[in-house]
């Protein structure tokens, strides 16, 4: 019996130690001449530490009694650790939340502040962005913080070597791919080990021009369409057409390795998200990096552009420092923060009302496509990922199996549709 007690005690000690990334903000610290309050800000983006620290240093200059401690957690571990820490009462003060059902699941744990009365500024934010972090009866639980877009990065020097122009249509895109392959180039830096990229970036980004973008997404949610319909199968077939241009042994290439391959100039193209601008800047600089929107199915089509509602910022209702947290909350909803955020983290586009100047040329180019497009969000992110198996997981797994030659495009779509039986 004593051995069991000691084992339980050891487990509790380890659990508390593992929660320190979230618990740090729950303690004040005495530094310098006055008492300072430390608020912990958690996120799934470990690559943002230096940039977020620079942003938050500006807040602390204006509010010297409040220190923001940015403590992100690895993306693949974030959701589980967040839920565990909040349940244990040691969660971070400021919390990055994914949109729609993922964030709503956190709200339903009764861990987040309700912002309607605390932050009246939200009424001026775009209604579609606010809705991505609100309950069905319109209770807001996060500030809409950032949207991202999906497209194709390319190496200007490699395109110039072959006299290639940025492709506007899919046929032109395939011609570019074939020319690069014939020249012995690594066409794409893509790998399939981490299947979320296959769905979130490739299918939702490049596939939207084939399945019909926002109109088709709404039809899925309204149950007037199914994932086995011809348009969704066509988009899957187009994803399959890309496989011959992946690197050798692409099945073992994970997300970080993909970024390194392209970021160090060892591939001609990378199908990615706007959030990766900073990563490529850090890896090798941006002078040789270009970007283009997903190629159209046919010349003259309207671009279906995946401009995803990516990140909201929620606040722990159990914080020990509600007044200091409210001060920071107001700052996060300000145009000052939005401008700093978009320039420090180019490729993240703020929803905060205001007039802004983007300092990064790639970010400007990405944003320029929005006005001539029909914006949409990731295919099955809303409603169809509210339960398990989620649409997000199913589409990623289906494409991964398709690239492993275990499923045809038609079978991949049926795999998704079968898994979504709980919805239909």
Secondary structure as UniProt FT lines:
FT   HELIX           2..18
FT   HELIX           20..23
FT   HELIX           24..26
FT   STRAND          29..31
FT   TURN            32..33
FT   STRAND          34..42
FT   HELIX           46..48
FT   HELIX           49..62
FT   TURN            64..65
FT   STRAND          66..70
FT   HELIX           75..87
FT   TURN            88..89
FT   STRAND          94..97
FT   HELIX           101..107
FT   TURN            108..110
FT   TURN            116..118
FT   HELIX           120..124
FT   HELIX           127..131
FT   TURN            132..133
FT   TURN            136..137
FT   STRAND          143..155
FT   HELIX           156..161
FT   TURN            162..163
FT   HELIX           170..182
FT   TURN            183..184
FT   HELIX           196..197
FT   HELIX           198..206
FT   HELIX           208..211
FT   HELIX           213..221
FT   TURN            222..223
FT   TURN            227..228
FT   HELIX           230..241
FT   HELIX           243..245
FT   TURN            248..249
FT   HELIX           250..252
FT   HELIX           255..263
FT   TURN            264..265
FT   STRAND          269..273
FT   HELIX           274..276
FT   HELIX           277..284
FT   TURN            287..288
FT   STRAND          289..293
FT   TURN            299..300
FT   STRAND          303..316
FT   TURN            317..318
FT   HELIX           322..332
FT   HELIX           335..344
FT   TURN            346..347
FT   HELIX           361..368
FT   HELIX           370..372
FT   STRAND          373..376
FT   TURN            379..380
FT   TURN            384..385
FT   HELIX           391..403
FT   TURN            404..405
FT   HELIX           409..419
FT   HELIX           420..422
//
